[in-house]
Amino acid sequence: MGYLTTHVLDTSSGLPGKGIRIEVYRLEGDERTRLTEVVTNDDGRCDAPILDGEAFGVGEYELVFHAGEYLDRQGVPGDAPRFLDVIPLRFGVADASQHYHVPLLLSPYSYSTYRGS
């Protein structure tokens, strides 16, 4: 069975993104269904797969990273509103038997992602 994981790295500090709230949605056409919410641990990861088993299937998903809340807690200065606050990452799952790892590399003014392993 496949599953979904993530990892957040704060590239401005070189440290894991601890305590970042992430909402998880399944997308079907114009429909957006909230599946769960997780929070990253001290290592910037989740303690268990975000989705697995029957909850993880072929289709389109969205991870919504609440980066502004994290940056505020870190005392990172920024204008109001922040340049980056809520970061939505949309991606497709073509083979639900595989592991999909969708990390976020975050700084106050940029982010990137990739399909990891």
C-alpha positions as CSV (number, residue, x, y, z in Angstrom):
1,M,0.0,0.0,0.0
2,G,1.1,3.5,-0.8
3,Y,1.1,6.5,1.5
4,L,1.7,10.2,1.8
5,T,4.4,12.0,3.9
6,T,5.9,15.4,4.1
7,H,8.8,17.2,5.8
8,V,9.4,20.9,6.3
9,L,12.8,22.5,6.4
10,D,13.3,26.1,7.3
11,T,16.0,27.0,4.9
12,S,16.6,30.4,6.5
13,S,17.7,28.8,9.7
14,G,18.8,25.4,8.5
15,L,16.4,23.8,11.0
16,P,13.4,21.6,10.8
17,G,10.0,23.4,10.5
18,K,8.6,22.4,13.9
19,G,4.9,22.8,14.8
20,I,3.7,23.7,11.3
21,R,0.0,23.1,10.8
22,I,-0.9,21.4,7.6
23,E,-4.4,20.9,6.2
24,V,-5.0,18.0,3.7
25,Y,-7.6,18.1,0.9
26,R,-8.7,15.8,-1.9
27,L,-9.6,17.6,-5.1
28,E,-12.3,16.3,-7.5
29,G,-13.1,18.8,-10.2
30,D,-14.4,21.9,-8.4
31,E,-14.9,20.0,-5.2
32,R,-12.3,20.4,-2.4
33,T,-12.8,18.0,0.5
34,R,-10.9,18.4,3.8
35,L,-9.5,15.0,4.9
36,T,-7.4,15.8,7.9
37,E,-5.1,18.2,9.6
38,V,-1.6,17.4,11.0
39,V,1.2,19.2,12.7
40,T,4.9,18.7,12.1
41,N,7.0,17.3,15.0
42,D,10.4,18.5,16.3
43,D,12.1,17.0,13.1
44,G,9.7,18.9,10.8
45,R,7.9,15.6,9.9
46,C,4.6,14.0,10.9
47,D,4.7,11.1,13.3
48,A,2.7,8.9,10.9
49,P,1.8,8.9,7.3
50,I,-0.6,11.7,6.5
51,L,-2.7,9.4,4.3
52,D,-2.5,5.7,3.8
53,G,-4.6,2.6,3.1
54,E,-8.0,3.3,1.7
55,A,-7.7,7.0,2.5
56,F,-4.9,7.3,-0.1
57,G,-5.9,6.8,-3.7
58,V,-5.3,7.9,-7.2
59,G,-6.3,11.6,-7.7
60,E,-5.4,15.1,-6.9
61,Y,-4.5,16.5,-3.4
62,E,-3.6,19.7,-1.8
63,L,-1.4,20.2,1.3
64,V,-2.0,23.7,2.9
65,F,1.0,24.7,5.0
66,H,0.3,27.5,7.6
67,A,3.8,29.0,7.3
68,G,2.9,32.4,8.6
69,E,1.9,31.0,12.0
70,Y,5.2,29.2,12.2
71,L,7.2,32.3,11.1
72,D,5.4,34.4,13.7
73,R,6.3,31.9,16.4
74,Q,9.9,32.0,15.3
75,G,9.9,35.8,15.7
76,V,10.8,36.3,12.0
77,P,10.0,39.9,11.1
78,G,7.7,40.6,8.2
79,D,5.4,43.2,6.8
80,A,1.7,42.8,7.4
81,P,0.4,41.0,5.5
82,R,3.3,38.5,5.3
83,F,4.6,37.8,1.8
84,L,4.1,34.1,2.5
85,D,1.4,33.1,4.9
86,V,-0.6,30.1,3.7
87,I,1.1,27.9,1.1
88,P,-1.1,25.5,-0.9
89,L,0.7,22.7,-2.7
90,R,-1.4,20.8,-5.3
91,F,-0.1,17.5,-6.7
92,G,-1.4,14.4,-8.4
93,V,-1.1,10.7,-7.4
94,A,-1.0,8.5,-10.4
95,D,-0.1,5.2,-8.6
96,A,-1.5,4.8,-5.0
97,S,0.7,1.8,-4.4
98,Q,3.7,4.1,-4.2
99,H,5.1,6.4,-1.4
100,Y,4.5,10.0,-2.2
101,H,6.8,12.3,-0.2
102,V,6.0,16.1,-0.7
103,P,8.4,18.2,1.3
104,L,8.4,21.9,1.7
105,L,11.6,24.0,1.8
106,L,10.6,27.3,3.4
107,S,12.0,30.8,4.0
108,P,10.1,34.0,4.7
109,Y,10.2,35.0,1.1
110,S,10.4,31.8,-0.9
111,Y,9.5,28.1,-0.9
112,S,10.1,25.1,-3.1
113,T,9.0,21.5,-3.2
114,Y,9.7,18.3,-5.1
115,R,8.7,14.7,-5.0
116,G,11.0,13.1,-2.5
117,S,11.5,9.5,-1.4
